[in-house]
């Protein structure tokens, strides 16, 4: 499943797939604050990327929710991994939307600062952190589209979803946004 939209000069792609197999310049890791690996996307990136990523994460030490840091891609096809920490969902009234928006925006800013032209995101915070996918997809897409409407050197931004159901939610959210 694949859907592509043009925002300014940047391709925004929704697709079903394995984030760790993307050959974009960077992939985004939905990390935890310790940066020491975990379950879901985080665990898959650390397993496939090898020990180099963990070594670099240990040197960085910590990442606050909504912030982003960068390491090499280790054994991945992507040259870099941008690690960002999404919010743990409580009820949507504890700055979760703001933190989630910042996770996407700060990842894009960091990518651009590093000269990255293509980046692939997972659905941040919708797994173990419990963010409802419908709400999270709107926040993610609004943050990405808002960023891409500015002058940017990014050429491709992908959201790689591991389940068809999640792809359908993101596609519906994208189609409901005015841009």
C-alpha positions in Angstrom: 0.0 0.0 0.0 1.4 3.3 -1.0 0.1 6.9 -1.3 2.1 10.0 -2.4 1.3 13.7 -2.2 3.4 16.7 -3.1 3.8 19.4 -0.5 5.7 22.3 -2.1 8.6 20.5 -3.8 8.7 17.6 -1.2 7.2 14.2 -1.7 5.1 13.1 1.3 4.7 9.3 1.1 2.5 7.0 3.2 3.4 3.3 2.9 3.1 -0.1 4.5 6.5 -1.6 5.2 9.5 -2.3 7.4 11.1 1.0 8.5 14.4 -0.8 9.1 14.5 -1.6 5.4 14.1 2.0 4.1 17.0 3.3 2.0 16.2 6.9 2.9 19.2 9.0 4.2 17.7 8.8 7.7 15.1 6.8 9.5 13.4 8.0 12.7 13.5 5.9 15.8 10.6 6.2 18.3 13.1 5.9 21.2 12.7 6.0 25.0 14.5 8.8 27.0 17.4 6.5 27.9 18.2 5.8 24.3 19.2 2.3 25.3 16.8 0.4 23.0 13.5 -1.2 23.9 10.6 -2.9 22.1 8.7 -2.2 18.9 10.4 0.0 16.3 13.2 0.9 18.8 14.1 -2.7 19.4 14.0 -3.5 15.7 16.3 -0.6 14.8 18.8 -1.6 17.4 18.7 -5.3 16.4 19.1 -4.6 12.7 21.5 -1.6 13.0 23.9 -3.5 15.3 26.0 -2.3 18.3 27.3 0.9 16.8 24.0 2.6 17.2 23.8 1.7 20.9 27.4 2.8 21.5 26.6 6.2 20.0 23.3 6.4 22.0 25.3 5.7 25.2 27.6 8.6 24.4 24.6 11.0 23.9 23.1 9.6 27.1 19.5 11.0 27.1 16.7 12.5 25.0 13.8 14.5 26.5 10.3 13.8 25.1 9.7 16.0 22.0 13.5 16.4 21.3 15.6 14.6 18.7 19.2 13.4 18.5 21.1 11.7 15.7 23.5 8.7 15.3 24.9 6.8 12.4 22.7 4.1 10.9 25.1 1.2 11.8 24.3 -1.8 9.6 21.0 -0.2 8.3 20.5 0.9 4.7 19.8 4.4 6.1 23.0 6.4 6.8 21.5 8.0 9.9 19.0 7.3 12.7 17.3 10.2 14.3 16.1 9.2 17.7 13.1 11.1 19.1 11.0 10.5 22.1 7.2 10.7 21.8 4.8 11.2 24.7 3.3 8.4 26.8 -0.4 8.9 26.3 -2.4 9.5 29.5 -5.5 11.4 28.4 -4.4 14.0 25.9 -4.4 16.7 28.5 -0.8 16.5 29.7 0.9 18.2 26.7 0.9 15.0 24.7 -0.2 16.7 21.5 2.5 19.4 21.9 5.2 16.8 22.7 4.2 14.6 19.7 4.2 17.6 17.3 7.7 18.6 18.6 9.0 15.0 18.1 8.2 15.3 14.4 9.2 18.9 13.9 12.5 18.6 15.8 13.3 15.4 13.8 12.8 17.3 10.6 14.8 20.3 11.7 17.7 18.0 12.8 17.6 16.1 9.5 17.8 19.4 7.5 20.6 20.7 9.7 22.6 17.5 8.8 21.9 17.9 5.1 19.6 14.9 4.9 17.3 14.9 1.8 15.1 11.9 2.6 13.7 10.7 5.9 11.3 8.0 7.0 9.2 8.1 10.2 7.3 5.4 12.0 4.0 6.2 13.8 5.5 7.7 16.9 3.9 6.9 20.3 1.1 4.7 18.9 2.6 1.4 20.0 3.7 0.8 23.6 3.1 4.5 24.5 -0.6 4.1 23.8 -1.4 7.2 21.7 -4.7 6.7 19.8 -3.6 6.3 16.2 -6.4 8.5 14.8 -5.4 11.5 16.9 -1.6 10.8 16.5 -1.9 10.6 12.7 -3.5 14.0 12.5 -0.8 15.6 14.7 2.0 13.9 12.8 0.7 14.9 9.4 -0.1 18.5 10.5 3.4 18.9 11.9 5.0 17.4 8.8 2.9 19.4 6.3 3.4 22.6 8.3 7.2 22.1 8.2 7.2 21.2 4.5 5.2 24.4 3.6 8.3 26.4 4.7 11.5 26.6 2.7 13.0 23.2 3.1 15.8 21.2 1.4 14.0 17.9 2.2 13.0 16.0 -1.0 11.2 13.0 0.5 9.4 12.5 3.8 7.9 9.0 4.3 5.7 7.6 7.0 6.3 3.9 7.0 3.5 1.9 8.8 3.8 -1.7 9.7 0.1 -2.5 9.5 -2.5 -1.9 6.7 -5.0 -0.7 9.4 -2.5 2.0 10.5 -1.9 3.0 6.8 -5.7 3.4 6.3 -5.9 5.7 9.4 -3.1 7.9 8.2 -4.5 8.0 4.7 -7.9 9.0 6.0 -6.3 11.7 8.2 -4.3 13.0 5.3 -7.4 13.2 3.1 -9.2 15.2 5.8 -6.6 17.9 6.1 -6.9 21.2 4.2 -3.6 21.9 2.5 
